């Protein structure tokens, strides 16, 4: 089995060296750059990356600018590294299309677990449905291509947004808890006050509403989300 390809964008040279030594024996090939401009250049160079680990605080271009430029044309999973306790950075990163976040300083095992969960995301969905197209009303989801169309228009979804929509559509008409979504899509339990699933669903709603304003994902406060059955 070939190694997974990671791109690490962080200006802390000591940290990136330590992470490289820690992650390489786990089956990852790692490219490292230390500023935002080099990060976006490498991320869009044509090389395939299974995951990008992106620090918020970077010279030349900060992590948000890198993410904004990247999401114009690339939907590679992005794990953002934020300052501990800075909820604004976490929310902004998720709004701009980050897949998950981890606050510094972090435990290396926690980082490893987040990476594994993101690169194995599609394997967390029910295997029996992987090759079946899902069509609910004007929304068509195609697992083989990982594409979603609404009213015939291709939606530009991040990997996490796609996986959440896939899970909700598979369970249409059934309430899915936020913790179940977090465990099946992000590979981790939802921590108290963690708004990551809410932000991903909010982004999904906006993208669906661009081509059809009819409500498709209903919120059950404190419980989870329900993909509405088409009448």
Secondary structure as the mmCIF struct_conf table of DSSP 4:
data_model
#
loop_
_struct_conf.conf_type_id
_struct_conf.id
_struct_conf.beg_label_comp_id
_struct_conf.beg_label_asym_id
_struct_conf.beg_label_seq_id
_struct_conf.end_label_comp_id
_struct_conf.end_label_asym_id
_struct_conf.end_label_seq_id
HELX_LH_PP_P HELX_LH_PP_P1 UNK A 2 UNK A 3
STRN STRN1 UNK A 4 UNK A 9
BEND BEND1 UNK A 11 UNK A 11
HELX_RH_AL_P HELX_RH_AL_P1 UNK A 13 UNK A 24
TURN_TY1_P TURN_TY1_P1 UNK A 25 UNK A 27
STRN STRN2 UNK A 28 UNK A 33
BEND BEND2 UNK A 35 UNK A 35
HELX_RH_AL_P HELX_RH_AL_P2 UNK A 36 UNK A 43
TURN_TY1_P TURN_TY1_P2 UNK A 44 UNK A 44
BEND BEND3 UNK A 45 UNK A 46
BEND BEND4 UNK A 50 UNK A 50
STRN STRN3 UNK A 51 UNK A 55
BEND BEND5 UNK A 56 UNK A 57
BEND BEND6 UNK A 59 UNK A 61
HELX_RH_AL_P HELX_RH_AL_P3 UNK A 63 UNK A 70
TURN_TY1_P TURN_TY1_P3 UNK A 71 UNK A 73
STRN STRN4 UNK A 78 UNK A 83
TURN_TY1_P TURN_TY1_P4 UNK A 84 UNK A 85
HELX_RH_AL_P HELX_RH_AL_P4 UNK A 87 UNK A 95
TURN_TY1_P TURN_TY1_P5 UNK A 96 UNK A 97
BEND BEND7 UNK A 99 UNK A 99
STRN STRN5 UNK A 100 UNK A 104
BEND BEND8 UNK A 105 UNK A 105
HELX_RH_AL_P HELX_RH_AL_P5 UNK A 108 UNK A 119
TURN_TY1_P TURN_TY1_P6 UNK A 120 UNK A 120
HELX_RH_3T_P HELX_RH_3T_P1 UNK A 121 UNK A 124
BEND BEND9 UNK A 125 UNK A 125
HELX_RH_3T_P HELX_RH_3T_P2 UNK A 127 UNK A 129
TURN_TY1_P TURN_TY1_P7 UNK A 130 UNK A 131
STRN STRN6 UNK A 134 UNK A 136
TURN_TY1_P TURN_TY1_P8 UNK A 137 UNK A 138
STRN STRN7 UNK A 139 UNK A 142
TURN_TY1_P TURN_TY1_P9 UNK A 143 UNK A 146
STRN STRN8 UNK A 147 UNK A 150
TURN_TY1_P TURN_TY1_P10 UNK A 151 UNK A 152
STRN STRN9 UNK A 153 UNK A 154
HELX_LH_PP_P HELX_LH_PP_P2 UNK A 155 UNK A 155
HELX_RH_AL_P HELX_RH_AL_P6 UNK A 159 UNK A 170
TURN_TY1_P TURN_TY1_P11 UNK A 171 UNK A 173
BEND BEND10 UNK A 174 UNK A 174
STRN STRN10 UNK A 176 UNK A 177
HELX_RH_AL_P HELX_RH_AL_P7 UNK A 178 UNK A 181
HELX_RH_PI_P HELX_RH_PI_P1 UNK A 182 UNK A 186
BEND BEND11 UNK A 187 UNK A 188
HELX_LH_PP_P HELX_LH_PP_P3 UNK A 189 UNK A 191
TURN_TY1_P TURN_TY1_P12 UNK A 192 UNK A 193
HELX_RH_AL_P HELX_RH_AL_P8 UNK A 196 UNK A 209
TURN_TY1_P TURN_TY1_P13 UNK A 210 UNK A 211
BEND BEND12 UNK A 214 UNK A 214
STRN STRN11 UNK A 217 UNK A 220
TURN_TY1_P TURN_TY1_P14 UNK A 221 UNK A 223
STRN STRN12 UNK A 224 UNK A 227
HELX_LH_PP_P HELX_LH_PP_P4 UNK A 228 UNK A 230
#
